[in-house]
Amino acid sequence: MMNDLEFLKDIFKDQRLHLAIGTVTSIGLSQDGSILRVIINILPEGRPVVAEMTFADVYDVTFPELKDLAFIGMADGEPDECFVLKLINNKQEPIPKFAQTGDAVKYARPGKKLYIGSDTKIGLARPNIEATNPLVLGDVLTNFLTNFTTRFVSLLTTVLSDIPTSVCAVAGVPDTINPALVTALNNLNTQMQSDITTYLQTSSSNIVSQISFTERGV
């Protein structure tokens, strides 16, 4: 009896293809921009199917490129209901180095850059709003501000060292420097040095983000 059941199961086994791996050979966007269709050559036989591209989220979009390896699925085994489920890393596009060490990363594909205009780049923006401003680069900004503030503090120190405090205490001298100005300059000098330590030198409180990183484009 059991052998008969196994025999029947084998006869009525679903032979339709549900999952497959193939290479992207063509890419086309629908006129209204709602669907991205790609032609996939299924491996190993090279049979072409038209598949709809899917993404991790409707607003987390990366287009495939020609020759990409793709993992596809067919709803109910129907070739007319074919979807690209995932793109697969390969030797030309390996797993990013930081991800290999266990970090979470989101990189632009080779040849793409951070979005700074109307070119094909990664954009950090709200839907249907063009991102036009480049990200501020933390290391470049901190280097600039460190140099600027250090020089400003050095200037303050020099100015204060050249002010004869005895003159400030003498009343009635025509060119006497206002003691309140000297006090204000001293306070500014102290505050500037404190700010340099807090916002530029101390890793736990500086202006550089501790969770997101970018790099200067070429």
Buried (B, 14 or more C-beta within 10 A) or exposed (E): EEEEEEEEEEEEEEEEBEEBBBBBBEBEEEEEEEEBBBBBBBEEEEEEBEBBBEEEEEEEEBBBBEEBBBBBBBEEBEBEEBBBEEBEEEEEBEEEEEBEEEEEEEBBBEEBBBBBEEEEBBBEEEEEEEBEEBBEBBEEEBEEBBEEBBEBBEEBBEEBEEBEEEEBEEEEEEEEBEEEEBEEBBEBBEEBBEBBEEBBEEEEEBEBEEEEEBEEEE
